[in-house]
Amino acid sequence: MKYVIIPFIALGLSLSMVYGVEYECEGSEPFSIYYGSPFLFKKSSLGSSMEYFFSISGIFLNVVVWSVLLFLLRFGFKIVLELARYHMVLKIAYQVAVVALVIFTIMNLFIFSLELGKGFAPDLNYWYWNFDQEVRDYGMQCTGTWRFQ
């Protein structure tokens, strides 16, 4: 079951932008804001402030990264649990945290479904975006800012 729950929680963490990078670009034309966690997976729509477009490969790579981190955290917690004196209290706290993270992921998926942009094309939701090429084509200067929410 852990092999299903950990990637599910990782999906929620990557979509929520708990920790990630935000690319804001300046130039002569309006340009989308791009978000990564750590890989680019989301960009703002220029037509609506509540609509975002997503990169499927970016979401997949972010889930892999967050899953590896969560597997390492789980492994470390299991070692601490074996060495701990009050292991029953820690085990209950661990289970409560997992349930809270699953609920957090479900809420993030609901929000994701509300802000998902319409359409599937290279400038909309797509398999992969070439961010560097878009920046060069439009002559933009982009700066990435790491943020923790």
N, C-alpha and C positions, 0 to 999 in steps of 0.2 A: 504494500500500500504506500510506503514511503517513496517509492519510485514514481508514483503518480502525484502525490501531494506536493513533493518538493518542486517539480517543474511547474505545477499549478500556482504555488505561492510565488515562484520566481516570475511567472507571467504577471501576476499582480504587482510585484515590486517594480518590474521594468515599466509597466504601463503607468504606474503612479508617479514616476519620476521622483522617488524618494531621494535618490542621489543620481545626478546626471549632469550633462553639459547642455548649455543653451547657446546656440549660434545666432547672433544678431549681425546683420549685414547692412552696410551703408554704401550708397551709390546714387546714381542719377535716377534710378527707377525703384518702385516699391519691390520688396523682396520678402519672401516668407521667412519666418523664424523657424529654425530647425532645432530639434531636441534629440538628445542621445542619452543612453543609459547603459553602457558607455557608447554603443554603436548608434548611429543615426537611425531613428525609426519613425519619427513624427515631424510633420511640418504644418505650420498654420496656413489656413486658407486666406487668400487675399480678398475673397468675396464676402466672407462672414467671420466674425470674431469667435464664433462658437463651433466652427467646423475645422477639423484637422484631417490630414491625409497621412496614411501609414505605409511604411515599407515592410513587406512580409519578411524579407531576409533580415532586416534590422531587428524586428521583433524576435525572430528565431534566435539570432546570435545573442541578443540580450538575455533571453531565457536560458540559454546555455551558460552564459557567464554567471548569472544570478544562481542558477542551479548548482554550479560547482562551488560557489561561495556558501550556499546553504548546506550542501553535503559536507563541506569542511567544518562548518559551524556545528552541525549535528554530530559529526565524528568527535570534535573537541568536547562537546557537551556530554557525550557518552563516556568519555574518559573521566571527566570531572564527576559525573554521576557515580562511577565506580569507586572513586576515591573519597567521595563526600560522606560525611557522617549522617546527615539527614537526607538520604537519597530519596525517600518517599515524598518529601515536600518538594524537592527539586523536580521529581518526575511529574507531579501534579502541575507544577508551574509550567513545565515544558509542554504538557498537553493543553493547558489553557492558552498558552502562547500560540500553539499550532492552530487551535480552533479560531482564535482571534485573527490570525493571518489568513486563514481560509475565508473568513467572513470579509476581511479587508479586500481580498482578491475578488470575491463575488461582487462587492460594491464597485471596485475598479472596472470590472468587466461591464457592469451596467452603465457606468459613466462613459466608458469607451464606446458602447453601442450608441449612445446619444450624440457623441461628437464625431462619429465616423463620417467622413466625407462620402459623397455620392460618386460613383463611377470608378472604373478601373482602367487606367492608362498611365503612360510615363509621367505626366504632370499631376496625376491624381494619386489614388491608392495604387501601389504597384509592387512588383517583386523586388526591385532594387533601384535606388536613386544614385546617380553619379554627382554628388554634391560638389566636388572639386570642378568638374566640367561646367556645371551650372554657374558657379561663382566666376569662372573665367569668361564664360559666354556673356554674362551681364556686366562684367567689369566691376564686381563688388569687392569691398574690403570687409571680411568677416572676422569677428572675434568671438571666441568661445569662452564661456564663463561656467566653471563648475559650481554647482549649487546643491545644497542639502536642505530639504524641506522638513 
